[in-house]
Amino acid sequence: MNPTTAKLECRPNCGACCTAPSITSPLPGMPNGKPAGVRCIQLADDNRCLVFGRPERPAFCAGLQPAADMCGASREHAIQWLADLEQATAPQY
């Protein structure tokens, strides 16, 4: 398998993608979504998504897949990468 296209698995106890980006869709317990940098209420103590695979999981979450450039070698890398992406794609007023 080509290492650049290999499917990555989520890093255990990470949750960066459920903390760093904003989510504008409603989700259980957060009807207005969540701002960037705020831990999702659906993130369990072990940083696993409590609505994974359920219909109430926002499409944004389902579409965000682990990737080498995003996840890097640590949770800290993933948080920073996603925070940078959030800032780069934020609407300019």
C-alpha positions as CSV (number, residue, x, y, z in Angstrom):
1,M,0.0,0.0,0.0
2,N,1.2,3.5,-0.8
3,P,2.1,5.3,2.5
4,T,0.6,8.5,1.2
5,T,-2.8,6.9,0.6
6,A,-2.8,4.5,3.5
7,K,-5.9,4.8,5.7
8,L,-5.0,6.1,9.1
9,E,-6.8,5.3,12.3
10,C,-7.5,7.8,15.0
11,R,-4.8,8.2,17.7
12,P,-6.1,6.8,21.0
13,N,-7.1,9.4,23.5
14,C,-6.6,12.4,21.1
15,G,-9.9,14.2,20.3
16,A,-8.2,17.0,18.6
17,C,-10.7,17.1,15.8
18,C,-13.5,17.4,18.4
19,T,-11.8,20.3,20.2
20,A,-9.9,22.5,17.8
21,P,-12.3,23.3,14.9
22,S,-15.6,25.1,15.2
23,I,-18.7,23.1,14.4
24,T,-21.6,25.2,13.0
25,S,-24.2,22.4,12.9
26,P,-26.3,21.5,15.9
27,L,-25.3,18.4,17.8
28,P,-26.8,16.8,20.9
29,G,-26.2,19.0,23.9
30,M,-24.9,21.9,21.7
31,P,-27.8,23.1,19.6
32,N,-25.8,26.0,18.2
33,G,-22.7,24.0,17.4
34,K,-19.4,24.8,19.1
35,P,-16.7,27.4,18.8
36,A,-13.2,26.6,17.9
37,G,-11.0,25.5,20.8
38,V,-14.0,24.3,22.9
39,R,-14.2,20.6,23.7
40,C,-17.3,19.0,22.2
41,I,-19.9,17.9,24.8
42,Q,-20.1,14.6,22.9
43,L,-16.4,13.8,23.6
44,A,-16.1,11.1,26.3
45,D,-13.4,11.2,29.0
46,D,-11.3,8.9,26.8
47,N,-11.6,11.4,23.9
48,R,-13.9,9.1,21.9
49,C,-17.0,10.5,20.1
50,L,-20.2,9.5,21.8
51,V,-22.3,10.1,18.6
52,F,-19.9,8.3,16.2
53,G,-21.9,6.5,13.6
54,R,-25.2,7.9,14.8
55,P,-27.5,10.1,12.6
56,E,-27.2,13.1,14.9
57,R,-23.5,13.3,14.3
58,P,-22.9,16.4,12.2
59,A,-21.8,15.9,8.5
60,F,-18.7,18.0,9.3
61,C,-17.5,15.5,11.8
62,A,-18.2,12.5,9.6
63,G,-16.3,14.2,6.8
64,L,-13.2,14.9,8.9
65,Q,-10.9,11.9,8.5
66,P,-7.5,11.3,10.0
67,A,-4.6,12.2,7.7
68,A,-0.9,12.2,8.2
69,D,-0.5,16.0,7.7
70,M,-3.4,16.8,10.1
71,C,-2.6,14.2,12.8
72,G,1.2,14.4,12.8
73,A,3.0,12.6,15.6
74,S,1.1,14.0,18.5
75,R,-2.2,15.4,19.7
76,E,-0.5,18.8,20.1
77,H,0.4,18.7,16.4
78,A,-3.1,17.9,15.5
79,I,-4.6,20.7,17.7
80,Q,-2.2,23.2,16.2
81,W,-2.8,22.1,12.6
82,L,-6.5,22.2,13.0
83,A,-6.3,25.6,14.8
84,D,-4.3,27.0,11.9
85,L,-6.8,25.6,9.4
86,E,-9.6,27.1,11.4
87,Q,-8.0,30.5,11.3
88,A,-7.1,30.3,7.6
89,T,-10.7,29.5,6.7
90,A,-12.5,31.8,9.0
91,P,-14.8,34.4,7.4
92,Q,-13.1,37.8,7.0
93,Y,-15.4,40.6,8.2
